[in-house]
């Protein structure tokens, strides 16, 4: 039981310490906010479907989430290397 208590206290302390850093990162990168919202929708949809139908293999869900994170990390890396193209009509 003491291990569970220590784990909860450690997790809560990490969340309190890192909340500002993570919040600033999400504010700088709005696509991360959309990714998090889509994960919440995916998890909610999975819970609803599993309550109505037989079991959904978790590997499909984890692969979809992992692939999305991979694509978003590559997207963030590409934005660092290349500045976005200005598409305004200044002619």
C-alpha positions as CSV (number, residue, x, y, z in Angstrom):
1,X,0.0,0.0,0.0
2,X,2.9,2.4,0.7
3,X,4.1,1.9,-2.9
4,X,0.7,3.0,-4.2
5,X,0.7,6.0,-2.0
6,X,4.2,7.0,-3.0
7,X,3.3,6.5,-6.7
8,X,0.3,8.8,-6.4
9,X,2.2,11.5,-4.5
10,X,5.0,11.3,-7.1
11,X,2.6,11.6,-10.0
12,X,0.7,14.5,-8.5
13,X,4.0,16.3,-7.8
14,X,5.2,15.8,-11.3
15,X,1.9,17.1,-12.7
16,X,2.0,20.2,-10.5
17,X,5.7,20.9,-11.4
18,X,5.3,20.3,-15.1
19,X,1.9,21.9,-15.6
20,X,3.2,25.3,-16.7
21,X,5.8,23.9,-19.1
22,X,3.3,21.6,-20.8
23,X,0.7,24.4,-20.9
24,X,3.1,26.7,-22.6
25,X,4.1,24.1,-25.1
26,X,0.4,23.4,-26.0
27,X,-0.2,27.2,-26.3
28,X,2.7,27.5,-28.7
29,X,1.6,24.5,-30.8
30,X,-2.2,24.5,-31.3
31,X,-2.0,21.3,-33.4
32,X,-1.0,19.5,-30.1
33,X,-4.3,20.7,-28.6
34,X,-6.2,19.2,-31.5
35,X,-4.3,16.0,-31.2
36,X,-5.2,15.7,-27.5
37,X,-8.8,16.4,-28.3
38,X,-8.9,13.8,-31.0
39,X,-7.4,11.3,-28.5
40,X,-10.1,12.0,-26.1
41,X,-12.7,11.5,-28.8
42,X,-11.0,8.3,-29.8
43,X,-11.0,6.9,-26.3
44,X,-14.6,8.0,-25.7
45,X,-15.7,6.4,-29.0
46,X,-13.9,3.2,-28.1
47,X,-15.6,3.0,-24.7
48,X,-19.0,3.5,-26.2
49,X,-18.4,0.9,-28.9
50,X,-17.0,-1.6,-26.5
51,X,-20.1,-1.2,-24.3
52,X,-22.3,-2.1,-27.3
53,X,-20.3,-4.7,-29.3
54,X,-17.6,-7.3,-28.6
55,X,-14.1,-6.4,-27.6
56,X,-12.0,-4.1,-29.9
57,X,-8.3,-5.1,-29.9
58,X,-6.3,-2.4,-28.1
59,X,-3.5,-2.7,-30.6
60,X,-5.5,-0.9,-33.2
61,X,-6.2,2.0,-30.9
62,X,-2.6,2.2,-29.7
63,X,-1.3,2.1,-33.2
64,X,-3.6,4.9,-34.3
65,X,-2.5,7.0,-31.4
66,X,1.2,6.2,-31.9
67,X,1.1,6.9,-35.6
68,X,-0.7,10.3,-34.9
69,X,2.0,11.3,-32.4
70,X,4.8,10.3,-34.8
71,X,3.3,12.3,-37.6
72,X,2.8,15.3,-35.3
73,X,6.4,15.1,-34.1
74,X,7.6,15.1,-37.7
75,X,5.3,18.0,-38.4
76,X,6.8,20.0,-35.5
77,X,10.4,19.2,-36.7
78,X,9.6,20.3,-40.3
79,X,8.2,23.6,-39.0
80,X,11.5,24.3,-37.2
81,X,13.6,23.7,-40.3
82,X,11.3,25.5,-42.8
83,X,9.5,28.7,-42.2
84,X,5.8,28.6,-43.3
85,X,5.1,30.0,-46.7
86,X,3.3,33.4,-46.8
87,X,0.2,32.9,-49.0
88,X,-1.1,36.5,-49.0
89,X,-1.8,38.2,-52.3
90,X,0.6,41.2,-52.3
91,X,0.6,41.8,-56.0
